Amino acid sequence: MVRLPLSPAELERGERLGALLRQARGDRSMVEVALTAGISPETLRKIETGRVATPSFATIAAVTTALGLSLDEVWAAVSAGADAAVAS
């Protein structure tokens, strides 16, 4: 299966997601949060840095649960920037 290139909007949304998760992690170690979520620390690092701009739903659900975040709140925060860009 060939993966289509991500659009600039998808890349920006991935960066916003990564920044939000990094901020929510605070002073907890990446290893601690990743292991709690059941993913590898490398996967979490890639998500936080925007290198994985479109992680799977299950991965994001696990990370948000480990961080005590609501999926609704995360989606609202991540998609808010896209809505502002479209309105401009």
Backbone as ProteinMPNN parsed JSONL, in Angstrom:
{"seq_chain_A": "MVRLPLSPAELERGERLGALLRQARGDRSMVEVALTAGISPETLRKIETGRVATPSFATIAAVTTALGLSLDEVWAAVSAGADAAVAS", "coords_chain_A": {"N_chain_A": [[0.846, -1.175, 0.0], [0.564, 2.154, -0.857], [1.447, 5.088, 0.739], [-0.052, 8.198, 0.863], [1.382, 11.477, 0.54], [1.485, 13.669, 3.365], [-0.633, 16.458, 3.954], [0.093, 20.007, 4.237], [-1.569, 21.013, 6.273], [-2.152, 18.716, 7.769], [0.393, 18.094, 8.7], [0.908, 20.355, 10.291], [-1.114, 20.033, 12.207], [-0.209, 17.697, 13.402], [2.125, 18.664, 14.588], [1.015, 20.45, 16.446], [-0.366, 18.614, 18.049], [1.79, 17.13, 19.092], [3.125, 19.128, 20.583], [1.159, 19.733, 22.471], [0.921, 17.274, 23.865], [3.522, 17.043, 24.858], [3.61, 19.251, 26.564], [1.593, 18.523, 28.364], [2.737, 16.292, 29.492], [4.646, 17.358, 31.119], [6.884, 17.342, 33.801], [7.194, 14.653, 33.922], [8.855, 11.681, 32.934], [9.594, 10.758, 29.553], [9.835, 8.049, 29.106], [8.427, 6.938, 31.283], [5.748, 7.807, 30.776], [5.326, 6.709, 28.224], [5.605, 3.927, 28.719], [3.496, 3.572, 30.511], [1.408, 4.09, 28.787], [1.691, 1.98, 27.106], [3.24, 2.009, 24.823], [6.213, 2.428, 22.802], [8.999, 4.349, 24.019], [10.304, 5.635, 21.915], [8.314, 5.887, 19.972], [6.587, 7.691, 21.264], [8.323, 9.865, 21.433], [8.622, 10.5, 18.713], [6.005, 11.248, 18.092], [5.684, 13.475, 19.78], [7.545, 15.222, 18.663], [6.51, 15.699, 16.224], [7.2, 14.088, 14.118], [5.727, 11.834, 13.616], [2.968, 12.502, 12.35], [0.365, 11.687, 12.107], [-0.658, 9.742, 14.165], [-2.025, 6.539, 15.198], [-5.461, 6.105, 16.226], [-5.776, 4.452, 18.483], [-3.258, 4.647, 19.665], [-3.096, 7.382, 20.355], [-5.284, 7.497, 22.08], [-4.362, 5.851, 24.151], [-2.102, 7.292, 25.042], [-3.24, 9.751, 25.815], [-4.88, 8.847, 27.885], [-2.925, 7.935, 29.67], [-1.855, 10.379, 30.325], [-3.936, 11.611, 31.547], [-5.762, 13.087, 30.076], [-8.59, 14.293, 28.21], [-9.94, 12.92, 25.284], [-11.666, 14.454, 23.755], [-11.014, 17.078, 24.537], [-8.363, 17.187, 23.697], [-8.654, 16.867, 20.903], [-10.157, 19.178, 20.354], [-8.301, 21.178, 21.025], [-6.177, 20.621, 19.265], [-7.361, 20.763, 16.741], [-8.252, 23.344, 16.704], [-6.345, 25.204, 15.823], [-6.256, 24.602, 13.117], [-8.808, 25.322, 12.325], [-8.666, 28.065, 12.73], [-6.77, 28.75, 10.839], [-8.112, 28.168, 8.472], [-10.155, 30.012, 8.599], [-8.837, 32.377, 8.196]], "CA_chain_A": [[0.0, 0.0, 0.0], [1.311, 3.407, -0.96], [0.925, 6.129, 1.614], [-0.035, 9.52, 0.243], [2.067, 12.494, 1.354], [0.612, 14.448, 4.243], [-0.838, 17.852, 3.563], [0.645, 20.947, 5.213], [-2.49, 21.105, 7.416], [-1.954, 17.518, 8.595], [1.686, 18.24, 9.371], [0.738, 21.362, 11.351], [-1.931, 19.425, 13.266], [0.694, 16.787, 14.1], [3.013, 19.474, 15.441], [0.21, 20.934, 17.575], [-0.603, 17.463, 18.918], [3.04, 16.85, 19.8], [3.367, 20.185, 21.575], [0.171, 19.566, 23.534], [1.292, 16.11, 24.667], [4.775, 17.375, 25.554], [3.249, 20.155, 27.656], [0.817, 17.76, 29.35], [3.656, 15.362, 30.166], [5.311, 18.137, 32.159], [8.195, 16.865, 34.243], [7.253, 13.188, 33.879], [9.772, 11.233, 31.881], [9.003, 10.198, 28.35], [9.804, 6.598, 29.308], [7.33, 6.648, 32.204], [4.467, 8.006, 30.093], [5.231, 5.732, 27.136], [5.346, 2.598, 29.265], [2.138, 3.593, 31.044], [0.506, 4.044, 27.634], [1.891, 0.733, 26.373], [3.931, 2.245, 23.554], [7.647, 2.609, 23.001], [9.422, 5.742, 24.191], [10.648, 6.185, 20.6], [7.059, 6.293, 19.34], [6.145, 8.92, 21.926], [9.244, 10.932, 21.024], [8.287, 10.875, 17.339], [4.728, 11.977, 18.119], [5.916, 14.778, 20.412], [8.335, 16.09, 17.794], [5.791, 15.883, 14.98], [7.683, 13.188, 13.062], [4.571, 10.991, 13.315], [1.926, 13.529, 12.384], [-0.966, 11.071, 12.139], [-0.62, 8.471, 14.908], [-3.302, 5.826, 15.228], [-6.399, 6.48, 17.284], [-5.481, 3.664, 19.679], [-2.046, 5.199, 20.282], [-3.438, 8.654, 20.988], [-6.166, 7.191, 23.213], [-3.524, 5.328, 25.233], [-1.257, 8.371, 25.574], [-4.081, 10.717, 26.537], [-5.279, 8.206, 29.134], [-1.753, 7.959, 30.553], [-1.634, 11.767, 30.751], [-5.137, 12.118, 32.214], [-6.413, 14.054, 29.2], [-9.785, 13.889, 27.501], [-9.777, 12.938, 23.831], [-12.421, 15.602, 23.235], [-10.232, 18.293, 24.773], [-7.18, 17.133, 22.836], [-9.084, 17.15, 19.534], [-10.532, 20.591, 20.27], [-7.082, 21.988, 21.05], [-5.369, 20.353, 18.078], [-8.052, 21.198, 15.541], [-8.524, 24.777, 16.797], [-5.399, 25.906, 14.963], [-6.648, 24.366, 11.724], [-9.992, 26.13, 12.1], [-8.225, 29.467, 12.653], [-6.07, 28.922, 9.563], [-9.116, 28.162, 7.404], [-10.923, 31.253, 8.712], [-8.001, 33.507, 7.761]], "C_chain_A": [[0.892, 1.238, 0.0], [0.643, 4.442, -0.079], [1.049, 7.476, 0.909], [0.711, 10.506, 1.132], [1.054, 13.273, 2.193], [0.517, 15.884, 3.753], [-0.166, 18.761, 4.599], [-0.253, 21.069, 6.457], [-2.33, 19.902, 8.34], [-0.632, 17.594, 9.353], [1.601, 19.242, 10.522], [-0.067, 20.795, 12.511], [-1.081, 18.447, 14.082], [1.645, 17.517, 15.031], [2.265, 20.011, 16.653], [-0.074, 19.812, 18.564], [0.64, 17.166, 19.741], [3.324, 17.861, 20.888], [2.41, 20.049, 22.756], [0.54, 18.4, 24.448], [2.562, 16.37, 25.469], [4.483, 18.265, 26.755], [2.504, 19.394, 28.756], [1.698, 16.785, 30.125], [4.404, 16.063, 31.287], [6.671, 17.582, 32.511], [8.264, 15.334, 34.332], [8.158, 12.769, 32.733], [8.999, 10.642, 30.713], [8.851, 8.683, 28.5], [8.621, 6.22, 30.192], [5.974, 6.734, 31.496], [4.284, 6.964, 28.991], [4.904, 4.346, 27.675], [3.957, 2.501, 29.876], [1.116, 3.465, 29.921], [0.642, 2.742, 26.838], [2.496, 0.915, 24.991], [5.421, 2.417, 23.848], [7.964, 4.087, 23.232], [9.774, 6.403, 22.859], [9.397, 6.644, 19.857], [6.551, 7.589, 19.954], [7.035, 10.09, 21.519], [8.9, 11.422, 19.616], [6.971, 11.649, 17.277], [4.95, 13.377, 18.676], [6.693, 15.738, 19.522], [7.669, 16.319, 16.441], [6.258, 14.995, 13.841], [6.628, 12.155, 12.688], [3.368, 11.915, 13.464], [0.523, 12.951, 12.483], [-0.904, 9.721, 12.855], [-1.997, 7.831, 14.934], [-4.164, 6.305, 16.392], [-6.061, 5.746, 18.578], [-4.255, 4.205, 20.41], [-2.362, 6.5, 21.007], [-4.353, 8.422, 22.185], [-5.352, 6.697, 24.399], [-2.677, 6.434, 25.866], [-2.097, 9.377, 26.355], [-4.574, 10.141, 27.856], [-4.128, 8.239, 30.137], [-1.497, 9.358, 31.101], [-2.842, 12.361, 31.481], [-5.864, 13.175, 31.407], [-7.666, 13.449, 28.589], [-9.51, 13.943, 26.001], [-10.514, 14.117, 23.205], [-11.626, 16.89, 23.378], [-9.003, 18.339, 23.872], [-7.575, 17.472, 21.4], [-9.444, 18.622, 19.368], [-9.292, 21.477, 20.205], [-6.277, 21.829, 19.763], [-6.049, 20.883, 16.816], [-8.359, 22.693, 15.555], [-7.6, 25.579, 15.888], [-5.754, 25.762, 13.507], [-7.865, 25.219, 11.385], [-9.617, 27.6, 11.934], [-7.539, 29.728, 11.311], [-7.049, 28.967, 8.404], [-9.907, 29.472, 7.412], [-10.157, 32.47, 8.196], [-8.042, 33.734, 6.279]], "O_chain_A": [[1.848, 1.337, 0.769], [-0.569, 4.647, -0.142], [2.119, 7.841, 0.422], [0.673, 10.382, 2.356], [-0.082, 13.499, 1.775], [1.471, 16.44, 3.209], [0.111, 18.325, 5.717], [0.252, 21.213, 7.57], [-2.368, 20.051, 9.561], [-0.555, 17.2, 10.516], [2.154, 19.009, 11.597], [0.257, 21.045, 13.672], [-1.213, 18.375, 15.303], [1.935, 17.046, 16.131], [2.804, 20.03, 17.76], [-0.03, 20.024, 19.776], [0.553, 16.972, 20.954], [3.72, 17.495, 21.994], [2.807, 20.23, 23.907], [0.478, 18.526, 25.671], [2.664, 15.964, 26.627], [5.038, 18.062, 27.835], [2.761, 19.602, 29.942], [1.426, 16.491, 31.289], [4.758, 15.441, 32.289], [7.514, 17.374, 31.639], [9.275, 14.783, 34.767], [8.213, 13.427, 31.694], [7.905, 10.102, 30.871], [7.851, 8.109, 28.069], [7.891, 5.28, 29.879], [5.152, 5.826, 31.612], [3.2, 6.4, 28.846], [4.025, 3.664, 27.148], [3.307, 1.461, 29.772], [0.085, 2.812, 30.08], [-0.2, 2.441, 25.993], [2.298, 0.09, 24.099], [5.828, 2.535, 25.003], [7.282, 4.966, 22.706], [9.564, 7.604, 22.692], [9.417, 7.676, 19.186], [6.128, 8.491, 19.231], [6.539, 11.192, 21.285], [8.889, 12.626, 19.361], [6.839, 12.594, 16.5], [4.463, 14.357, 18.112], [6.511, 16.951, 19.622], [8.2, 17.049, 15.603], [5.773, 15.125, 12.716], [6.629, 11.652, 11.565], [2.825, 12.085, 14.555], [-0.407, 13.643, 12.897], [-1.078, 8.676, 12.227], [-3.009, 8.498, 14.719], [-3.671, 6.831, 17.39], [-6.058, 6.349, 19.651], [-4.221, 4.218, 21.641], [-1.942, 6.696, 22.147], [-4.205, 9.091, 23.208], [-5.622, 7.084, 25.537], [-2.552, 6.5, 27.089], [-1.702, 9.807, 27.439], [-4.678, 10.866, 28.845], [-4.333, 8.537, 31.314], [-0.983, 9.51, 32.209], [-2.778, 13.487, 31.975], [-6.509, 14.059, 31.971], [-7.782, 12.23, 28.469], [-8.916, 14.902, 25.507], [-10.038, 14.709, 22.237], [-11.57, 17.699, 22.452], [-8.645, 19.394, 23.348], [-6.908, 18.276, 20.749], [-9.087, 19.245, 18.368], [-9.241, 22.42, 19.415], [-5.753, 22.81, 19.235], [-5.378, 21.396, 15.921], [-8.696, 23.256, 14.514], [-8.039, 26.537, 15.251], [-5.575, 26.7, 12.731], [-7.952, 25.775, 10.29], [-10.186, 28.298, 11.094], [-7.706, 30.794, 10.718], [-6.846, 29.721, 7.452], [-10.285, 29.98, 6.356], [-10.758, 33.47, 7.805], [-7.389, 34.648, 5.776]]}, "name": "protein", "num_of_chains": 1, "seq": "MVRLPLSPAELERGERLGALLRQARGDRSMVEVALTAGISPETLRKIETGRVATPSFATIAAVTTALGLSLDEVWAAVSAGADAAVAS"}
